[in-house]
Amino acid sequence: MMATIGVTDMAIYVPQYYFPHEELAKMRGIEIDKLHLGLGTINMSVVPPWEDAVTMAANAGQQLIEKAGVLPDDIQQLVVSTESGVDHSKPVASFVQGLLKIGTRCRIYEIKHACYGGTAGLIASIDRISQNIGNNQKAMVIMTDISKYGFGTPGEPTQGAGAIALLVAKNPDLFWVDTALNGIFSKDVFDFWRPTGHRVPIVDGHYSIDCYL
């Protein structure tokens, strides 16, 4: 029987500080149900000055290593997807590799592609393992971000921060993915982007929904 490849374990890290959406609704004069029911959110995580996309990714990755009972050297591919990079050249994955003490026989890189980055990292890692199925390779895919929007904008309640780490391996415990079933579609559009020097993104929410559909 052909081995399946997918996610065998995962871990989540969220900063300890948060801002209740009840307070935000009062400040902005909006109905709380628009946030609790419309967005499905209760609180908005807040990143303290001593945390960033790197530390959140490393915290999620460390939890995953301990939870799954794997050794850092078992990880032979580390992909970090983020829109909150800390360096224009050195990938976030490199910082995380050092913090988690993952060995040098590991392919590492960072993906920046808005909402698709994490999916791209997962697909690439599954394909990498499928090409080396006899070596029992494992990959770690981490999605880490600090989401910021302008004060008083429709996107403000969706702000937050956190990281999730996925352990990818053959014969997974959680779910497997057949990447041969992937469809492909891309187009250069300006529904959501953040030019260099901008603190928050430029967003056209309705157009963005049209783009997804």
C-alpha positions as CSV (number, residue, x, y, z in Angstrom):
1,M,0.0,0.0,0.0
2,M,1.3,3.4,-0.9
3,A,2.3,5.6,2.1
4,T,0.1,8.7,2.7
5,I,1.7,12.0,3.7
6,G,0.2,14.8,5.7
7,V,0.0,16.4,9.1
8,T,0.7,14.1,12.0
9,D,0.7,16.7,14.9
10,M,0.3,20.4,15.5
11,A,0.8,23.1,18.1
12,I,-0.4,26.6,18.6
13,Y,1.1,29.7,20.3
14,V,-0.8,32.9,21.1
15,P,0.6,35.8,23.1
16,Q,-0.6,36.0,26.7
17,Y,-2.1,39.5,26.3
18,Y,-5.4,40.3,24.6
19,F,-8.0,43.0,24.2
20,P,-11.7,42.0,24.6
21,H,-13.9,42.7,21.7
22,E,-16.6,43.9,24.0
23,E,-14.4,46.8,24.8
24,L,-13.6,47.5,21.2
25,A,-17.3,47.4,20.3
26,K,-18.1,50.0,23.0
27,M,-15.2,52.3,21.8
28,R,-16.3,52.0,18.1
29,G,-20.1,52.1,18.7
30,I,-20.8,48.8,17.0
31,E,-23.0,45.9,18.0
32,I,-21.0,43.2,19.8
33,D,-22.8,40.5,17.8
34,K,-21.1,41.8,14.6
35,L,-17.9,40.6,16.2
36,H,-18.9,37.6,18.3
37,L,-21.2,36.1,15.8
38,G,-20.2,37.8,12.5
39,L,-16.5,37.2,12.9
40,G,-16.6,34.4,15.4
41,T,-14.1,36.1,17.7
42,I,-14.1,37.0,21.4
43,N,-10.7,38.6,22.0
44,M,-7.9,40.2,20.0
45,S,-4.4,39.1,20.9
46,V,-1.8,41.8,21.5
47,V,1.9,41.3,21.0
48,P,4.1,42.6,23.8
49,P,7.3,44.5,22.8
50,W,9.5,41.5,23.5
51,E,7.7,39.2,21.0
52,D,7.6,39.1,17.2
53,A,7.0,36.7,14.4
54,V,10.2,34.8,15.1
55,T,9.6,34.2,18.8
56,M,6.0,33.1,18.2
57,A,7.1,30.7,15.5
58,A,9.8,29.3,17.8
59,N,7.4,28.9,20.7
60,A,4.9,27.0,18.5
61,G,7.7,24.9,17.1
62,Q,9.2,24.0,20.5
63,Q,5.7,22.9,21.7
64,L,5.4,20.7,18.7
65,I,8.8,19.1,19.1
66,E,8.0,18.3,22.8
67,K,4.4,17.2,22.1
68,A,5.2,14.9,19.1
69,G,8.3,13.5,20.8
70,V,10.6,14.2,17.8
71,L,14.2,15.3,18.0
72,P,15.2,18.6,16.4
73,D,17.5,16.7,14.0
74,D,14.5,14.7,12.8
75,I,13.3,17.8,11.0
76,Q,14.8,17.9,7.5
77,Q,12.7,20.7,6.1
78,L,11.6,23.9,7.9
79,V,9.3,26.3,6.1
80,V,8.0,29.5,7.8
81,S,5.2,31.4,6.2
82,T,4.6,35.0,7.3
83,E,3.7,38.5,6.2
84,S,5.6,39.8,9.3
85,G,9.2,39.2,8.4
86,V,12.0,40.8,10.5
87,D,14.7,40.9,7.8
88,H,14.8,41.6,4.1
89,S,17.3,38.8,3.4
90,K,17.6,36.3,6.3
91,P,14.5,34.2,6.4
92,V,12.5,33.8,9.6
93,A,13.0,30.1,9.2
94,S,16.8,30.6,9.8
95,F,16.2,32.3,13.1
96,V,13.8,29.6,14.1
97,Q,16.2,26.9,13.1
98,G,18.8,28.4,15.5
99,L,16.4,28.8,18.4
100,L,15.1,25.2,18.1
101,K,18.6,23.9,17.5
102,I,17.6,22.0,14.4
103,G,20.6,20.5,12.6
104,T,22.3,21.6,9.5
105,R,20.9,18.8,7.3
106,C,17.7,20.7,6.9
107,R,16.3,22.7,4.0
108,I,14.9,26.0,5.3
109,Y,13.1,28.9,3.7
110,E,10.4,31.6,4.2
111,I,7.3,32.1,2.2
112,K,5.5,35.4,1.9
113,H,2.2,35.1,0.1
114,A,-0.6,36.7,2.2
115,C,-3.2,34.0,3.1
116,Y,-1.8,31.3,0.8
117,G,1.7,31.1,2.3
118,G,1.0,28.4,4.9
119,T,-0.8,26.3,2.3
120,A,2.1,26.6,-0.1
121,G,4.5,25.5,2.6
122,L,2.4,22.5,3.5
123,I,2.1,21.4,-0.2
124,A,5.8,21.9,-0.8
125,S,6.7,19.9,2.3
126,I,4.4,17.0,1.3
127,D,5.9,16.9,-2.1
128,R,9.4,17.0,-0.7
129,I,8.7,14.0,1.6
130,S,7.0,12.1,-1.3
131,Q,10.2,12.4,-3.3
132,N,12.2,10.9,-0.3
133,I,9.7,8.4,1.0
134,G,12.3,5.8,1.9
135,N,14.2,8.1,4.2
136,N,11.4,8.7,6.8
137,Q,11.8,12.4,6.5
138,K,9.8,14.9,8.5
139,A,9.1,18.6,7.8
140,M,7.9,21.4,10.0
141,V,5.6,24.1,8.5
142,I,5.0,27.2,10.7
143,M,2.6,30.0,10.0
144,T,3.3,33.1,12.1
145,D,1.9,36.6,11.8
146,I,1.1,39.9,13.5
147,S,-2.0,41.3,11.8
148,K,-2.4,45.1,11.9
149,Y,-5.1,47.3,10.4
150,G,-5.8,51.0,10.6
151,F,-7.7,52.3,13.7
152,G,-11.4,52.5,13.1
153,T,-11.3,50.5,9.8
154,P,-13.5,47.5,9.1
155,G,-10.4,45.3,9.4
156,E,-9.5,46.5,12.9
157,P,-11.5,43.8,14.8
158,T,-9.7,41.1,12.8
159,Q,-6.3,42.1,14.2
160,G,-4.3,39.7,16.3
161,A,-1.2,37.6,16.4
162,G,-0.1,34.0,16.8
163,A,1.6,31.0,15.3
164,I,0.8,27.4,14.4
165,A,3.3,24.7,13.7
166,L,2.5,21.5,11.7
167,L,4.6,18.4,11.7
168,V,4.5,16.7,8.2
169,A,5.3,13.0,7.9
170,K,4.3,9.9,6.1
171,N,1.4,7.8,7.5
172,P,0.2,10.8,9.6
173,D,-2.0,10.7,12.6
174,L,-4.3,13.7,11.9
175,F,-4.9,13.9,8.1
176,W,-3.2,13.3,4.8
177,V,-3.3,15.4,1.6
178,D,-3.1,14.2,-2.0
179,T,-1.4,17.1,-3.7
180,A,-2.2,15.7,-7.2
181,L,-5.8,16.9,-6.6
182,N,-4.7,20.5,-6.4
183,G,-6.2,23.0,-8.7
184,I,-4.1,26.0,-9.8
185,F,-5.3,29.6,-10.4
186,S,-3.5,32.9,-9.8
187,K,-3.9,36.5,-11.0
188,D,-2.2,39.8,-10.3
189,V,-4.8,41.8,-8.4
190,F,-4.7,44.6,-5.8
191,D,-7.3,43.6,-3.2
192,F,-4.9,43.4,-0.3
193,W,-1.3,44.6,-0.2
194,R,1.1,46.5,2.0
195,P,3.8,48.5,0.1
196,T,7.2,49.1,1.7
197,G,7.0,51.7,4.4
198,H,3.3,51.2,5.2
199,R,2.4,50.1,8.7
200,V,-0.9,48.6,7.8
201,P,-2.2,47.0,4.5
202,I,-4.3,48.6,1.9
203,V,-7.5,46.6,1.6
204,D,-10.5,46.4,-0.6
205,G,-12.6,43.9,1.4
206,H,-15.5,43.4,-1.1
207,Y,-13.1,43.0,-4.0
208,S,-11.0,40.6,-2.0
209,I,-14.1,38.4,-1.4
210,D,-14.8,38.5,-5.2
211,C,-11.2,37.4,-5.8
212,Y,-11.5,34.4,-3.4
213,L,-14.7,33.3,-5.1
